Amino acid sequence: RVRTGADAPESTVEAGVTLMLRDVVRDYLSEACPSPSDLSLQETLGAGEAGGLTLEELLPGEGPDPRDEAAEREIRALGRQMAAKLAPELDERERIVVWAKVHGVSLAHPRLEQVAGCRRSMLGNLWTGVLRTVRARVRRAFLGESSETLARLALAVLDALAEEVRAERSLADLRPDSFK
């Protein structure tokens, strides 16, 4: 005897295949033809109100905090002040070592030893001394600050000190390309 009607095995298989095929077609079409209302977060918006910003930049939360930016400006300003006081206290060899570090010159370079008038071990000791001086000054000036803030301040002082030395006229005759 052959079954017919809605409960026949063929109709059950046919219904399952139809559901599977529908899901496959729906997935394919959603990937191949995205909805016109779907926008990428990195897509630049028009030049109207948004001024060429992306949606990601307009979302709240993950962007830079203005308080962090203000704190970073303050740290850089404090670093410049401390470097301006420290730079005149450096002797000629310490300035040469800072200059070498700024320009990526190895402290073991023979020409640098000749210019500084000392061996590379002494140049390494001078660089360590500059770092220790900066660390001590920052710690003394900002006793209650966290170690993270002290580290950021020390880096700001070193950056500003590098700028001071870079602009110094007594080292103007040194050229980084002559150390290659």
C-alpha positions as CSV (number, residue, x, y, z in Angstrom):
1,R,0.0,0.0,0.0
2,V,1.3,3.5,-1.0
3,R,0.8,6.5,1.3
4,T,-0.3,9.7,-0.1
5,G,-1.0,13.1,1.4
6,A,0.9,15.4,3.7
7,D,2.4,12.7,5.8
8,A,4.1,10.9,3.0
9,P,7.9,10.4,3.3
10,E,8.6,12.3,0.1
11,S,6.7,15.4,1.3
12,T,8.7,15.3,4.6
13,V,12.0,15.1,2.7
14,E,10.8,17.8,0.3
15,A,9.9,20.1,3.1
16,G,13.3,19.6,4.8
17,V,15.2,20.3,1.5
18,T,13.1,23.4,0.9
19,L,14.0,24.8,4.4
20,M,17.7,24.0,3.9
21,L,17.8,25.5,0.4
22,R,16.0,28.7,1.7
23,D,18.7,29.1,4.4
24,V,21.5,28.6,1.9
25,V,20.0,31.1,-0.5
26,R,19.3,33.7,2.3
27,D,22.9,33.4,3.6
28,Y,24.3,33.7,0.1
29,L,22.2,36.8,-0.7
30,S,23.0,38.5,2.5
31,E,26.8,38.2,1.8
32,A,26.6,38.9,-1.9
33,C,24.1,41.7,-1.8
34,P,24.1,43.7,1.4
35,S,21.2,45.8,2.3
36,P,21.4,49.4,1.1
37,S,20.8,50.5,4.7
38,D,24.0,48.7,6.0
39,L,26.9,51.0,6.4
40,S,30.5,50.2,7.3
41,L,31.8,51.9,10.4
42,Q,34.9,53.0,8.4
43,E,32.9,54.6,5.6
44,T,33.3,58.3,5.4
45,L,30.1,60.3,5.7
46,G,29.3,63.2,3.5
47,A,31.0,66.6,3.9
48,G,27.9,68.1,5.5
49,E,27.5,68.2,9.3
50,A,29.9,65.4,9.9
51,G,32.7,67.0,8.0
52,G,34.1,63.9,6.4
53,L,34.1,61.8,9.7
54,T,33.5,58.1,9.8
55,L,30.7,56.5,11.8
56,E,33.3,54.9,14.1
57,E,34.6,58.4,15.0
58,L,31.1,59.5,15.9
59,L,30.4,56.6,18.2
60,P,30.8,57.4,21.9
61,G,33.2,55.8,24.2
62,E,36.3,54.4,22.5
63,G,37.9,57.6,21.4
64,P,40.6,59.7,23.1
65,D,39.5,61.3,26.3
66,P,40.0,65.1,26.3
67,R,41.3,64.8,29.9
68,D,44.0,62.5,28.8
69,E,45.0,64.9,26.0
70,A,45.2,67.8,28.5
71,A,47.2,65.7,30.9
72,E,49.6,64.7,28.1
73,R,50.1,68.4,27.2
74,E,50.8,69.2,30.8
75,I,53.3,66.4,31.0
76,R,55.1,67.6,27.9
77,A,55.2,71.2,29.3
78,L,56.6,70.0,32.6
79,G,59.2,68.0,30.7
80,R,60.3,71.0,28.7
81,Q,60.6,73.1,31.9
82,M,62.7,70.4,33.6
83,A,64.9,69.9,30.5
84,A,65.5,73.7,30.2
85,K,66.9,73.6,33.8
86,L,68.8,70.4,33.3
87,A,70.4,71.1,29.9
88,P,72.8,73.8,31.1
89,E,74.0,71.5,33.9
90,L,75.2,68.8,31.4
91,D,78.9,68.7,30.6
92,E,80.2,68.5,27.1
93,R,80.5,64.7,27.0
94,E,77.0,64.2,28.4
95,R,75.7,66.5,25.6
96,I,77.5,64.5,23.0
97,V,76.0,61.3,24.4
98,V,72.5,62.7,24.3
99,W,73.2,64.0,20.8
100,A,74.3,60.5,19.7
101,K,71.2,58.9,21.2
102,V,69.0,61.4,19.5
103,H,70.6,60.7,16.1
104,G,70.8,57.0,16.5
105,V,74.6,56.9,16.7
106,S,76.0,53.9,18.5
107,L,78.0,54.8,21.6
108,A,80.6,52.3,20.5
109,H,81.3,54.2,17.2
110,P,85.0,55.0,17.0
111,R,84.4,58.5,15.7
112,L,82.1,59.3,18.6
113,E,84.8,58.1,21.0
114,Q,87.2,60.4,19.2
115,V,84.8,63.4,19.4
116,A,84.0,62.8,23.1
117,G,87.6,62.0,24.0
118,C,86.7,58.9,25.9
119,R,86.1,55.2,25.4
120,R,82.7,53.6,24.8
121,S,82.4,52.2,28.3
122,M,82.7,55.8,29.6
123,L,80.1,56.9,27.1
124,G,77.7,54.2,28.3
125,N,78.3,55.3,31.9
126,L,77.6,58.9,30.9
127,W,74.3,57.9,29.3
128,T,73.3,55.9,32.3
129,G,74.2,58.9,34.5
130,V,72.0,61.2,32.4
131,L,69.1,58.7,32.8
132,R,69.6,58.4,36.5
133,T,69.8,62.2,36.9
134,V,66.5,62.6,35.0
135,R,64.9,59.9,37.1
136,A,66.0,61.5,40.3
137,R,64.9,64.9,39.3
138,V,61.5,63.7,38.3
139,R,61.0,61.6,41.5
140,R,62.1,64.6,43.6
141,A,59.8,67.0,41.9
142,F,56.7,64.8,41.8
143,L,56.8,62.8,45.0
144,G,53.2,61.7,45.2
145,E,52.7,60.6,41.6
146,S,52.3,57.0,40.4
147,S,55.1,55.2,38.8
148,E,53.3,55.3,35.4
149,T,53.1,59.1,35.6
150,L,56.7,59.4,36.7
151,A,57.8,57.3,33.7
152,R,55.8,59.4,31.3
153,L,57.3,62.6,32.9
154,A,60.8,61.1,32.6
155,L,60.3,60.3,28.9
156,A,58.9,63.8,28.4
157,V,62.1,65.3,30.0
158,L,64.3,63.1,27.8
159,D,62.4,64.1,24.7
160,A,62.7,67.8,25.6
161,L,66.3,67.4,26.5
162,A,67.0,65.8,23.1
163,E,65.4,68.9,21.5
164,E,67.6,71.2,23.6
165,V,70.7,69.3,22.6
166,R,69.6,69.1,18.9
167,A,69.3,72.9,18.8
168,E,72.6,73.5,20.5
169,R,75.1,75.4,18.5
170,S,78.2,73.8,20.0
171,L,77.2,70.5,18.5
172,A,76.2,72.0,15.1
173,D,79.4,70.8,13.4
174,L,78.5,67.1,14.2
175,R,76.6,65.4,11.3
176,P,74.8,62.2,11.9
177,D,75.7,61.0,8.3
178,S,79.4,61.2,9.2
179,F,78.9,58.3,11.7
180,K,77.8,55.7,9.2
